Amino acid sequence: MKKLLSSSIIKGFVFCVHDEIGPQPKYFYPDMVPEEKRTSVSKKKSEELIFTFRDYMQIAIKNLSLLLTDELNPNKNEVRDFKYFAIIPYPDFDLTSLTFFYYLVMDSRIRPIETAFSILVKENKRNFLYNNYKQIQKIIEEFFTEFNKLLKGGFISKEKSFLHFNKLLNNIIQIEKKPIPPASTQKKIKIILAGLDDSGKTSFLLAVDRKFSKLMGLKPTRSASVQSIQALGASLILWDLGGQSSLRKKYLAKSDIYLYESDLILYFIDIKNKQRFDESLDYLNNINNILKNNLIQNTPIVFIFSKADLDVIGSTEIKKNIKFLKSSIQNLIKEKNLDFYTTSIFEISTILRAFSSGISKLSPNRDIIRLNLKKFSKKAGAYISLLLSNDGLVMGDYYSYKAENLMEKDKQLESLQNIFEITAPQFTMLYKIFHKFKALQKNEAIFKLANSLVIIKRLYIKNNTLFILVLIDNDNKKEKIDEILSNFTERIKDLLVAFI
């Protein structure tokens, strides 16, 4: 193992479990050292990890705290598809990990065992995890599918486990042979804005960047316009691809430049221009085929139905257009849970909602944040909870089906979700305004809505300002939120800092 990792970005690993005696490291590398040796070796002079039992325990407790609650005690059937990944920083050790969470079902145990497996890299090499986490996830999932079979009857010896972990790490190390981007503390993300000319791409981009003064008199984008926006601690490189026919042919012909290694595609369709639907769907089909067959990359696509202004969105014609487009795109893409958003440049909240949905797809921490937000919401008795960045981008959400009780019987939960997501940035904006003019003395605001309350709390996490919005049905639940919010924030703070 030492020889394998001597020249690798990976510096070690730890497999943590929560059994009868609590969280503990079960399998790990490098070996533990006595406490006195830990203090006698300077980390600056050694690339090797010098870890004591206490160090490994600190990581085990931090990891498993993201999974554990007083309420969660799943049975064997419930944990079958329970798989979560997260990128977690450990500032005390100058390390970052990609961690895999799952429940281990053992024949000899009454209940499933919470586990967390982490591969450890130096903090200044964390981009290796961000840039390759999808590939690494697949390797780890395949490994544990087989490894867990060995643990059915109980834990195996450390020596025997190392024969298997050695193969796992060797497979991950093969990824290092690819060209590695220069080390950086900031993640760079390539986002493509694609669609026909006059489909709303540039207007959307300007609205996101709050440059409203430039919306009037916009001219068609010639070739590809590339710019950068800072959001959620990352540099978002936005490629606005002009939609004229000659340019579309160029992008498809030179896809190795324009589409290669794209992290996200926002695909725009003008829902009022029915005459060009077929043309737009054909372009989308070409892009999708190149991604799947030529570039062999699974870039997520978020579909933006633009120009859904208030004066047209309710019309029968536009509703039919949207229904046709959703059905046609579903037939082309043939994937489950596609994301469709209707937007209008006159409602910035609809644009932020669509944009943040796309960005959240790039977060390796999204699912584990949602899991913890769900636990928080159930403890608080909240119907809906949203985590938002200071810019109004949604970083996590939870919706209880009980929320339907807050609406008219003929309404659906999806409608409430849409309303809450669209209005959430506006609530935070009101909070900022009131707080600026000293109208709010606390880091919270409460809005009364019919038979429910929206509570907004401002959170400070490592020099970052975030907001949590919670929908409840009575004042009594506010005390519970105050009681558990600090613990919830402490648990997920590193996940939010390392969001993308």
C-alpha positions as CSV (number, residue, x, y, z in Angstrom):
1,M,0.0,0.0,0.0
2,K,2.8,2.4,0.9
3,K,4.5,1.9,-2.5
4,L,1.2,2.3,-4.3
5,L,0.4,5.6,-2.7
6,S,4.0,7.0,-2.5
7,S,3.6,9.1,-5.7
8,S,-0.2,9.3,-5.8
9,I,-2.5,12.3,-5.1
10,I,-4.3,9.9,-2.7
11,K,-2.7,9.9,0.7
12,G,-4.8,7.4,2.5
13,F,-8.3,6.1,3.2
14,V,-10.6,5.3,6.1
15,F,-13.6,3.0,6.3
16,C,-15.7,4.1,9.3
17,V,-18.6,2.2,10.9
18,H,-21.2,2.9,13.6
19,D,-21.7,-0.2,15.6
20,E,-22.5,-1.1,19.2
21,I,-19.7,1.0,20.6
22,G,-20.4,4.0,18.4
23,P,-18.5,5.6,15.5
24,Q,-15.1,4.1,14.9
25,P,-12.5,3.6,12.1
26,K,-12.6,0.0,11.0
27,Y,-10.1,-0.2,8.0
28,F,-7.6,2.6,7.3
29,Y,-4.3,3.6,5.9
30,P,-1.7,4.7,7.0
31,D,-1.5,2.8,10.2
32,M,-2.1,4.6,13.5
33,V,0.9,6.0,15.4
34,P,1.2,6.8,19.1
35,E,0.2,10.3,20.1
36,E,3.8,11.3,20.9
37,K,5.0,10.5,17.3
38,R,2.1,12.5,15.9
39,T,3.3,15.6,17.7
40,S,7.0,15.1,16.9
41,V,6.6,15.0,13.1
42,S,6.0,18.3,11.3
43,K,3.3,18.0,8.7
44,K,5.1,20.6,6.5
45,K,8.1,18.3,6.3
46,S,6.3,15.1,5.5
47,E,4.0,14.2,2.7
48,E,2.9,11.1,4.6
49,L,-0.1,11.2,6.8
50,I,0.8,10.8,10.5
51,F,-2.5,9.8,12.1
52,T,-3.3,8.7,15.6
53,F,-6.4,6.9,16.8
54,R,-7.8,10.2,17.9
55,D,-7.3,11.7,14.4
56,Y,-9.1,8.8,12.7
57,M,-11.9,9.0,15.3
58,Q,-12.3,12.7,14.5
59,I,-12.9,11.9,10.9
60,A,-15.2,8.9,11.7
61,I,-17.3,11.1,14.0
62,K,-17.5,14.0,11.5
63,N,-18.4,11.6,8.6
64,L,-21.0,9.5,10.4
65,S,-22.7,12.6,12.0
66,L,-23.9,13.4,8.5
67,L,-25.8,10.1,8.4
68,L,-26.9,9.6,12.0
69,T,-30.1,10.9,13.7
70,D,-32.1,9.8,16.7
71,E,-35.0,8.9,14.4
72,L,-33.3,7.1,11.5
73,N,-33.2,3.3,12.0
74,P,-33.9,1.8,8.7
75,N,-34.7,-1.9,8.1
76,K,-32.9,-4.1,5.6
77,N,-35.4,-3.3,2.8
78,E,-35.1,0.5,3.2
79,V,-31.4,0.6,2.8
80,R,-31.0,-1.4,-0.4
81,D,-30.6,1.7,-2.6
82,F,-29.3,4.1,0.1
83,K,-26.1,5.6,-1.5
84,Y,-24.7,9.0,-1.0
85,F,-21.5,10.8,-1.9
86,A,-20.0,14.0,-0.6
87,I,-16.7,16.0,-0.8
88,I,-15.8,16.8,2.8
89,P,-12.9,19.1,3.9
90,Y,-10.9,18.4,7.1
91,P,-9.1,21.7,7.8
92,D,-7.4,20.4,10.9
93,F,-5.5,17.9,8.7
94,D,-5.1,19.9,5.5
95,L,-7.1,17.2,3.8
96,T,-10.2,16.7,1.7
97,S,-12.1,13.5,1.0
98,L,-14.6,12.0,-1.4
99,T,-16.8,10.0,1.0
100,F,-19.3,7.2,0.2
101,F,-22.1,6.7,2.7
102,Y,-24.2,3.6,2.8
103,Y,-25.8,1.0,5.1
104,L,-24.1,-2.3,5.5
105,V,-26.4,-5.3,6.0
106,M,-24.8,-8.1,7.9
107,D,-26.4,-11.5,8.7
108,S,-25.1,-11.4,12.2
109,R,-26.5,-7.9,13.0
110,I,-30.0,-7.0,13.9
111,R,-29.9,-3.6,12.3
112,P,-28.0,-2.2,9.3
113,I,-24.7,-0.5,10.1
114,E,-24.0,3.1,9.1
115,T,-20.7,3.3,7.1
116,A,-18.6,6.0,5.5
117,F,-15.6,5.3,3.2
118,S,-13.3,8.2,2.5
119,I,-10.4,8.6,0.1
120,L,-8.1,11.3,1.4
121,V,-6.2,13.9,-0.6
122,K,-4.3,17.0,0.3
123,E,-6.4,20.2,0.3
124,N,-4.4,21.7,-2.5
125,K,-5.2,18.7,-4.7
126,R,-8.9,18.7,-4.0
127,N,-9.7,19.6,-7.7
128,F,-8.7,16.0,-8.5
129,L,-11.9,14.9,-6.6
130,Y,-14.1,17.6,-8.1
131,N,-12.9,17.0,-11.7
132,N,-13.2,13.2,-11.5
133,Y,-15.8,12.5,-8.8
134,K,-18.3,10.8,-11.2
135,Q,-15.7,8.4,-12.4
136,I,-14.5,7.7,-8.9
137,Q,-18.0,7.2,-7.7
138,K,-18.6,4.5,-10.2
139,I,-15.4,2.7,-9.2
140,I,-16.3,2.9,-5.5
141,E,-19.8,1.7,-6.0
142,E,-18.7,-1.3,-8.1
143,F,-16.1,-2.1,-5.5
144,F,-18.5,-2.1,-2.5
145,T,-21.0,-4.2,-4.4
146,E,-18.5,-7.0,-4.2
147,F,-16.7,-6.1,-1.0
148,N,-20.0,-6.1,1.0
149,K,-20.5,-9.7,0.1
150,L,-17.4,-10.5,2.1
151,L,-18.8,-8.8,5.1
152,K,-22.1,-10.6,5.2
153,G,-21.0,-12.9,8.0
154,G,-18.9,-10.3,9.8
155,F,-15.9,-8.0,9.4
156,I,-12.8,-9.6,7.9
157,S,-9.3,-9.1,9.0
158,K,-7.4,-5.9,8.2
159,E,-4.8,-7.9,6.2
160,K,-7.5,-9.6,4.1
161,S,-9.3,-6.3,3.5
162,F,-6.1,-4.6,2.3
163,L,-5.9,-7.1,-0.7
164,H,-9.2,-5.6,-1.8
165,F,-8.6,-2.0,-0.9
166,N,-5.3,-2.1,-2.8
167,K,-7.1,-3.0,-6.0
168,L,-9.7,-0.2,-5.4
169,L,-7.0,2.5,-4.9
170,N,-5.1,1.2,-7.9
171,N,-8.2,1.6,-10.1
172,I,-8.7,5.2,-8.8
173,I,-5.0,6.0,-9.3
174,Q,-5.3,5.1,-13.0
175,I,-7.4,8.3,-13.4
176,E,-4.4,10.3,-12.3
177,K,-2.7,9.4,-15.6
178,K,-4.9,11.8,-17.4
179,P,-3.7,15.4,-17.7
180,I,-4.4,17.2,-14.4
181,P,-5.4,20.9,-14.4
182,P,-3.1,23.2,-12.4
183,A,-3.8,23.1,-8.7
184,S,-6.3,25.7,-7.7
185,T,-8.4,26.5,-4.7
186,Q,-11.3,27.4,-6.9
187,K,-13.3,25.0,-9.0
188,K,-13.9,26.0,-12.7
189,I,-17.1,24.9,-14.3
190,K,-17.9,25.0,-18.0
191,I,-21.6,25.8,-18.7
192,I,-23.0,25.8,-22.2
193,L,-26.0,28.0,-23.1
194,A,-27.4,26.5,-26.3
195,G,-30.5,26.9,-28.5
196,L,-31.7,28.6,-31.6
197,D,-31.1,32.3,-32.3
198,D,-33.5,34.6,-30.4
199,S,-34.3,31.8,-27.8
200,G,-33.4,34.0,-24.8
201,K,-29.9,32.7,-24.0
202,T,-28.1,36.1,-23.7
203,S,-31.0,37.7,-21.9
204,F,-31.0,34.9,-19.4
205,L,-27.3,35.3,-18.8
206,L,-27.5,39.0,-18.3
207,A,-30.3,38.6,-15.8
208,V,-28.3,36.1,-13.8
209,D,-25.4,38.6,-13.7
210,R,-27.9,41.3,-12.8
211,K,-26.9,43.5,-15.8
212,F,-30.4,44.6,-16.5
213,S,-29.3,47.8,-18.2
214,K,-27.9,45.7,-21.1
215,L,-31.2,43.9,-21.8
216,M,-32.6,46.6,-24.1
217,G,-31.5,46.5,-27.7
218,L,-29.6,43.2,-27.5
219,K,-28.1,42.0,-30.7
220,P,-27.7,38.3,-31.7
221,T,-24.6,36.6,-30.3
222,R,-21.9,36.1,-33.0
223,S,-20.0,32.9,-32.5
224,A,-19.4,32.0,-28.9
225,S,-19.3,34.6,-26.2
226,V,-17.4,33.3,-23.1
227,Q,-17.4,35.0,-19.7
228,S,-17.0,34.1,-16.1
229,I,-19.4,34.6,-13.1
230,Q,-18.4,33.9,-9.5
231,A,-21.0,31.9,-7.6
232,L,-21.0,29.5,-4.7
233,G,-17.3,29.6,-4.3
234,A,-16.6,28.6,-7.9
235,S,-15.8,30.2,-11.2
236,L,-18.6,29.5,-13.7
237,I,-17.3,29.7,-17.3
238,L,-20.4,30.5,-19.3
239,W,-20.3,29.7,-23.1
240,D,-23.1,31.6,-24.8
241,L,-23.3,29.8,-28.2
242,G,-25.0,32.0,-30.9
243,G,-27.9,30.2,-32.4
244,Q,-27.8,31.1,-36.1
245,S,-27.8,28.1,-38.5
246,S,-24.2,28.5,-39.7
247,L,-22.9,28.8,-36.1
248,R,-24.8,25.7,-35.0
249,K,-23.2,23.7,-37.8
250,K,-19.8,25.0,-36.6
251,Y,-20.4,23.9,-33.0
252,L,-21.5,20.5,-34.0
253,A,-18.6,20.0,-36.4
254,K,-16.1,21.2,-33.7
255,S,-17.8,19.7,-30.8
256,D,-14.3,18.7,-29.4
257,I,-13.9,22.4,-28.7
258,Y,-17.3,23.7,-27.8
259,L,-19.1,20.7,-26.1
260,Y,-16.1,18.7,-24.8
261,E,-15.8,18.5,-21.0
262,S,-18.9,20.7,-20.5
263,D,-20.2,20.3,-17.0
264,L,-23.7,21.5,-17.7
265,I,-25.9,22.5,-20.7
266,L,-28.8,24.9,-20.5
267,Y,-30.9,24.4,-23.6
268,F,-33.3,27.2,-24.5
269,I,-36.5,27.1,-26.5
270,D,-38.8,30.1,-27.1
271,I,-42.2,28.7,-26.1
272,K,-44.0,31.3,-28.2
273,N,-42.2,30.5,-31.5
274,K,-44.1,27.2,-32.4
275,Q,-42.9,27.5,-36.0
276,R,-39.3,26.7,-35.0
277,F,-40.0,23.9,-32.5
278,D,-38.9,21.1,-34.9
279,E,-35.8,23.0,-35.8
280,S,-34.9,23.4,-32.2
281,L,-35.6,19.8,-31.4
282,D,-33.4,18.6,-34.3
283,Y,-30.5,20.7,-32.9
284,L,-31.0,19.3,-29.5
285,N,-31.0,15.8,-30.9
286,N,-27.7,16.4,-32.6
287,I,-26.1,17.8,-29.5
288,N,-27.4,14.8,-27.4
289,N,-26.1,12.3,-30.0
290,I,-22.6,13.9,-30.0
291,L,-22.5,13.9,-26.2
292,K,-23.5,10.3,-25.9
293,N,-21.8,8.7,-29.0
294,N,-18.8,10.9,-29.9
295,L,-17.6,12.5,-26.7
296,I,-18.9,9.7,-24.4
297,Q,-19.8,12.2,-21.7
298,N,-23.0,12.3,-19.6
299,T,-23.4,16.1,-19.4
300,P,-26.7,17.0,-17.6
301,I,-29.1,19.2,-19.6
302,V,-31.6,21.6,-18.1
303,F,-34.3,22.7,-20.4
304,I,-35.3,26.4,-20.3
305,F,-38.7,27.4,-21.8
306,S,-38.0,31.1,-22.2
307,K,-40.3,34.1,-22.8
308,A,-42.9,32.7,-20.4
309,D,-44.1,36.1,-19.5
310,L,-47.2,36.6,-17.3
311,D,-49.3,37.9,-20.2
312,V,-49.0,34.6,-22.1
313,I,-48.1,31.8,-19.7
314,G,-51.7,31.1,-18.8
315,S,-53.0,30.9,-22.4
316,T,-54.3,27.6,-23.8
317,E,-51.8,27.9,-26.8
318,I,-48.8,28.2,-24.6
319,K,-49.9,25.4,-22.3
320,K,-50.2,23.2,-25.4
321,N,-46.7,24.3,-26.6
322,I,-45.2,23.4,-23.3
323,K,-46.9,20.0,-23.2
324,F,-45.7,19.2,-26.7
325,L,-42.1,20.2,-26.0
326,K,-41.9,18.2,-22.8
327,S,-43.2,15.1,-24.6
328,S,-41.0,15.6,-27.6
329,I,-37.8,16.1,-25.5
330,Q,-38.6,13.1,-23.3
331,N,-38.8,11.0,-26.5
332,L,-35.5,12.3,-27.7
333,I,-33.5,12.2,-24.5
334,K,-35.0,9.0,-23.0
335,E,-34.0,9.7,-19.4
336,K,-36.0,9.9,-16.3
337,N,-36.5,13.1,-14.2
338,L,-35.6,15.6,-16.8
339,D,-35.6,19.2,-15.6
340,F,-37.9,21.7,-17.3
341,Y,-38.2,25.4,-16.3
342,T,-40.3,28.2,-17.6
343,T,-38.6,31.6,-17.3
344,S,-39.2,35.3,-18.0
345,I,-36.6,38.0,-17.9
346,F,-39.3,40.2,-16.2
347,E,-39.2,37.7,-13.2
348,I,-35.7,37.3,-12.1
349,S,-36.8,34.7,-9.6
350,T,-37.8,32.3,-12.4
351,I,-34.3,32.6,-13.9
352,L,-32.5,32.1,-10.6
353,R,-34.6,29.1,-9.9
354,A,-33.7,27.5,-13.3
355,F,-30.0,28.5,-12.9
356,S,-29.6,27.2,-9.4
357,S,-31.3,23.9,-10.3
358,G,-28.6,23.4,-13.0
359,I,-25.8,24.4,-10.7
360,S,-27.0,22.1,-8.0
361,K,-26.7,19.1,-10.4
362,L,-22.9,19.7,-10.3
363,S,-22.6,19.4,-6.6
364,P,-21.3,16.1,-5.2
365,N,-22.8,17.2,-1.9
366,R,-26.3,17.9,-3.1
367,D,-27.9,14.6,-2.0
368,I,-26.3,14.4,1.4
369,I,-27.3,18.1,2.1
370,R,-30.9,17.2,1.1
371,L,-30.8,14.2,3.4
372,N,-29.8,16.3,6.4
373,L,-32.3,19.1,5.4
374,K,-35.0,16.4,5.4
375,K,-34.0,15.2,8.9
376,F,-34.0,18.9,10.1
377,S,-37.4,19.5,8.6
378,K,-39.0,16.4,10.1
379,K,-37.7,17.3,13.6
380,A,-38.9,20.9,13.2
381,G,-42.3,19.8,11.8
382,A,-41.7,21.9,8.6
383,Y,-43.6,21.3,5.4
384,I,-41.0,22.9,3.1
385,S,-37.4,24.0,3.7
386,L,-34.9,25.7,1.3
387,L,-31.3,26.5,1.7
388,L,-30.3,29.5,-0.4
389,S,-27.0,31.3,-1.1
390,N,-26.7,35.0,-0.6
391,D,-27.5,35.4,-4.3
392,G,-30.7,33.5,-4.0
393,L,-29.5,30.2,-5.6
394,V,-31.1,27.1,-4.1
395,M,-28.5,24.8,-2.5
396,G,-30.9,22.3,-0.9
397,D,-34.6,21.7,-0.7
398,Y,-37.1,19.5,1.2
399,Y,-40.8,19.1,0.5
400,S,-43.2,17.1,2.7
401,Y,-46.3,15.7,1.0
402,K,-48.2,17.0,4.1
403,A,-47.7,20.4,2.5
404,E,-50.7,19.7,0.3
405,N,-52.8,20.3,3.4
406,L,-51.8,23.9,3.3
407,M,-53.4,24.3,-0.1
408,E,-56.8,24.0,-1.8
409,K,-57.7,20.3,-2.4
410,D,-57.6,20.6,-6.2
411,K,-54.0,21.9,-6.1
412,Q,-51.0,19.6,-6.4
413,L,-47.8,19.6,-4.3
414,E,-45.8,20.4,-7.5
415,S,-47.7,23.7,-7.7
416,L,-46.7,24.6,-4.1
417,Q,-43.1,23.7,-4.8
418,N,-43.0,25.9,-7.9
419,I,-44.5,28.9,-6.0
420,F,-42.1,28.5,-3.1
421,E,-39.0,28.1,-5.2
422,I,-39.9,31.1,-7.4
423,T,-40.7,33.4,-4.4
424,A,-37.9,32.3,-2.2
425,P,-35.3,34.7,-3.7
426,Q,-37.9,37.5,-3.2
427,F,-38.3,36.7,0.5
428,T,-34.5,36.9,1.0
429,M,-34.4,40.2,-0.9
430,L,-37.1,41.6,1.4
431,Y,-35.0,40.4,4.4
432,K,-31.9,42.2,3.1
433,I,-33.9,45.4,2.6
434,F,-35.5,45.3,6.0
435,H,-32.2,44.5,7.7
436,K,-30.3,47.2,5.8
437,F,-32.7,49.9,7.1
438,K,-32.6,48.5,10.7
439,A,-36.2,47.2,10.4
440,L,-34.9,43.8,11.6
441,Q,-33.0,43.5,14.8
442,K,-32.4,39.8,14.6
443,N,-31.1,37.4,12.0
444,E,-34.6,36.3,11.1
445,A,-37.8,37.4,9.6
446,I,-41.4,36.0,9.7
447,F,-44.0,36.3,7.0
448,K,-47.6,35.4,7.6
449,L,-49.2,33.6,4.6
450,A,-52.9,32.7,5.0
451,N,-52.8,29.7,7.5
452,S,-49.0,29.3,7.4
453,L,-45.7,31.0,8.3
454,V,-42.5,31.5,6.3
455,I,-39.5,31.9,8.6
456,I,-36.3,33.2,7.1
457,K,-33.1,32.9,9.1
458,R,-29.7,34.2,8.0
459,L,-26.8,31.9,8.6
460,Y,-23.1,32.7,8.7
461,I,-20.9,29.8,7.6
462,K,-17.1,30.4,7.3
463,N,-17.5,34.0,6.0
464,N,-20.4,33.1,3.8
465,T,-23.9,34.3,4.2
466,L,-26.7,31.9,3.5
467,F,-30.4,31.7,4.2
468,I,-32.8,29.0,5.3
469,L,-36.5,29.4,4.5
470,V,-38.9,27.2,6.4
471,L,-42.7,26.8,5.9
472,I,-44.6,25.9,9.0
473,D,-48.3,25.9,10.0
474,N,-48.1,27.4,13.6
475,D,-46.0,29.6,15.8
476,N,-45.2,26.8,18.3
477,K,-42.8,25.1,15.8
478,K,-40.6,28.2,15.7
479,E,-39.1,27.3,19.1
480,K,-38.2,23.8,17.8
481,I,-36.5,25.4,14.8
482,D,-34.4,27.7,17.0
483,E,-33.5,24.7,19.2
484,I,-32.1,22.5,16.4
485,L,-30.8,25.0,13.8
486,S,-27.4,25.4,15.4
487,N,-26.7,21.6,15.4
488,F,-28.0,21.3,11.8
489,T,-25.7,24.2,10.6
490,E,-22.7,22.8,12.4
491,R,-23.3,19.4,10.8
492,I,-23.5,20.6,7.2
493,K,-21.3,23.7,7.2
494,D,-18.3,22.0,5.4
495,L,-20.7,20.5,2.8
496,L,-21.9,23.9,2.0
497,V,-18.5,25.5,1.7
498,A,-17.4,22.6,-0.6
499,F,-20.7,22.7,-2.5
500,I,-19.2,22.8,-6.0
